[in-house]
Amino acid sequence: MVKLVALYKKPPDPEGFDRNYTQTHVPLVQKWPGLRRVEIGKVTGAIGGEPPYYLVAEMYFDDVDALKTALRSPEGRAAGENLQSFAPGLVTMLYVQVGG
C-alpha cells in the first residue's frame, strides 16, 4: 500500500481555507479512482516549537501506479485545479510506502 501525504502550511485565511477544503476539495478527492481511504487531521502542536504545518491529509492506494492513475484522472486534475484556486503555494505532497 502507498499513500499520498499532503502537508499544508498555515493559510493566511484559515476559515476560508477550511471552508474550501471541506466543502469543495475533499469531495473532489473522494471521487478519485482507486482511492482506498482518506485521513485528514489538523495539526495541534509540535515538539520544540510552532508546528510547520496546519493540516495533514493522507490518501491511500493499493500501489504507486494506482496513485499516479488517480492523479492523472479527470477527477485528480479537477482536485489539483481546485487546490490551486484557494491554496497556491501552501502544500507539499509526498508519496509514502506503507509498511516494510
N, C-alpha and C positions, 0 to 999 in steps of 0.2 A: 504494500500500500504506500501511496505517496500523498503528500498534501501540499497545497499552495498556501503559504503563510503570507498574509498582508499585514504589515506593520504601519500604522498610521500615526504621524506626528500630530500634536495638538493643533486643531484648526483655529483660525482667527475668530470664527463664529461657531462655537460648539453646538449651540441649539440648532442652527441652520444645518450644520453638518449632520447631526443626529437625525433630524427630520428627513433630509435627503437620503441618508444612508439606510434608515429603517423602512421608509415608505416607498422608495423607488429602487435603490441599488440592490438591497438584499433580495427582493422579489425577482429581479433580473438574474441574479446569480443562481437562485434556486431553480431556474429553468435550464441550467447548463446540462448538456448530455453527459452521462457517465458520473455525475456528482453523487457521491455516497452519503455525505453528511457535511454540515456546516456548523462550526462553533465560533461564536463571537463573544469577546469579552472586553470590557472597559478596564483599562489599566488604573489601578488604585494606589500604586506606590512602587518604590524601587529601593533596593538595598543601597544605602550610601548617598541618597540624594533624590533629586527630582527625576521622575521617570522620563526617558526619552520618547516614549510613545503614549498615545491617547487611547488607542483601540487596537486589538489584535483579532484578525479573522483567520480561520483555518478551514480550507475546503479540501475534503478527502476524495481521492480517486483510487481505482484499482492499481494503476501504474502511471508512469510518466507519459506514455502515449495517450492514455485516456485524458489526462490533464491537458496535454497540448491540443488534443482534438476539441476539448471544451473551449479552450481559449480562442481557437480559430473559428469556432462555430458562429453563426449569426447571433446567437444568444450571448456568447462570450464577447463578441465585438460590441454588441449593444451595451453590455455592462461596462466595458472599457471606456466607451464614449461617454456614458453617463458619469462614470467616476471622474473623468477629466472636466466635466461640466461643473462639479461642485467641490472637487478636492485636488486640483492640479498641484503637483509637487509635494503632496503630503504622504505618499505611500511608497514603501519599499516592499517588493514581492520576492519571495524565496521559494524554491522547490525543496521539500524536505522528505527524505526517505524515512518511513515509519518503521521502527523495529531494527533488527540486526542488519 
